[in-house]
Amino acid sequence: MAKEVCLSIPSTPGMELAATAQAEALGEAMRLSRDKIDEVKFALVEACINAFEHAGQSAGQVDLRFRVSHRPGGAEMLEVTVADRGKGFDPERVEPPELERKLRGGGNKRGWGLKFIQSLMDEVEIRSTENGTTIVMRKYK
Amino acid sequence: MNESCRVETVRDGDLAVVRTEGYINREGGEEIERCVQLLLEGGVSRIVLNLEKTKIVNSIGISILIEVLEKMMERKGALAFCRLTPTIDKTFRIMGLAQYAGIHSTEEEARSALSATA
C-alpha cells in the first residue's frame, strides 16, 4: 500500500528546508540510502526555489506531495510532487547552463536548478501552464 | 525555518582556508563572497573552500560561488574545494566545476595542490 504525506508551505525562502525534513523522514522510513536521500533533498530544494520564484509572493503557497510506493515490477520508490500556482514556464525553452559561458561571459550565474533536478533524480516530469507548474520527481530504492 | 551559514577563515601567507558551516543559500553564499573579497584585498591569491560542515547548498548559493571563482580567475588566483558531501561533489562535477577549481577529499590535499600552483 502506498504511503502519502501532503504538505503546503509558504512561498518564502528558507521554507524549502521544511520540505527536505519530510523527504528525509520518508526516505529513512523506506531505508533509502543516505546518498539517495541527500540527492532527493537537493533536487527538492531546487524544485521549491523554482516554485517560489515562479509563484512569487502573491501566489502564496507551494503544495508538496510525498508518496512511497512501488513502481511496476516491484522496486520501491519515493515520489515527490511540487506544485505552484505561478505563471508557468516552457521547459523546452530553458537554455541548458554552461559554466564556461557563465565564467567568461560575466552576467547571470544562475539557471542550474532544472539541470540539477534532472541529474539527481531517476525520473522527472514537468507540467507547466499559465496557471502553474507541477514537477514530479522519482527516486528508486 | 532557517539554517544560517557560518564562515571561518584561516590565513597562511597568500593562501587561505575558508571553512563553512550550515546551508549555503543566498545569505551563505554572500557571506562566503564577503570573506573571500576581504582575503583578496589583503593579498591572498589561493583559497581552499572547506565545506565539511555544510550538508546542503542550493543553486543560488552555487551561483555566488561561481562569482567567487570568476573573481579568483580574474586575479589569476586559484580556488579549490574540499570535504564535499557525495551529493555536493556530484553536483559540482555535473556543472563541470572540476575543470576550473580543484575538488579534493581533504583540506591537506587541497592545500598541497594549491601550493604547487604558486
Contacts between the chains, C-beta under 8 A, distances in Angstrom:
chain1	res1	chain2	res2	distance
A	13	B	25	7.0
A	13	B	26	7.1
A	14	B	1	5.6
A	14	B	2	4.6
A	14	B	25	7.7
A	15	B	1	6.3
A	16	B	58	7.4
A	17	B	1	4.9
A	17	B	2	7.4
A	17	B	3	6.2
A	17	B	23	7.2
A	17	B	56	7.9
A	18	B	1	5.1
A	20	B	56	7.2
A	35	B	86	5.1
A	35	B	87	6.5
A	38	B	55	7.7
A	38	B	85	6.3
A	38	B	86	7.1
A	38	B	87	4.1
A	39	B	87	5.4
A	39	B	90	7.6
A	41	B	56	6.6
A	41	B	87	7.9
A	42	B	56	7.1
A	42	B	57	7.8
A	42	B	87	5.3
A	42	B	88	7.9
A	42	B	91	6.6
A	45	B	56	6.8
A	45	B	58	5.0
A	46	B	58	6.7
A	46	B	59	5.8
A	49	B	58	5.9
A	49	B	59	6.8
A	49	B	60	6.7
A	97	B	95	7.6
A	98	B	96	8.0
A	99	B	66	7.2
A	99	B	95	5.3
A	99	B	96	4.6
A	99	B	97	6.5
A	99	B	99	7.5
A	99	B	100	7.1
A	100	B	96	7.4
A	102	B	66	5.9
A	103	B	66	6.7
A	103	B	69	6.8
A	103	B	70	5.4
A	103	B	73	6.7
A	103	B	100	6.5
A	106	B	70	7.7
A	108	B	63	7.9
A	109	B	63	3.8
A	109	B	64	7.4
A	109	B	66	4.2
A	109	B	67	5.7
A	109	B	70	7.8
A	110	B	59	6.6
A	110	B	60	6.9
A	110	B	63	4.5
A	112	B	59	4.3
A	112	B	62	6.2
A	112	B	63	7.1
A	112	B	95	6.7
A	113	B	59	4.8
A	115	B	94	6.8
A	115	B	95	7.9
A	116	B	59	6.3
A	116	B	91	6.0
A	116	B	94	6.9
A	119	B	90	7.8
A	119	B	91	7.7
A	119	B	94	4.9
A	120	B	87	7.3
A	120	B	90	7.4
A	120	B	91	7.4
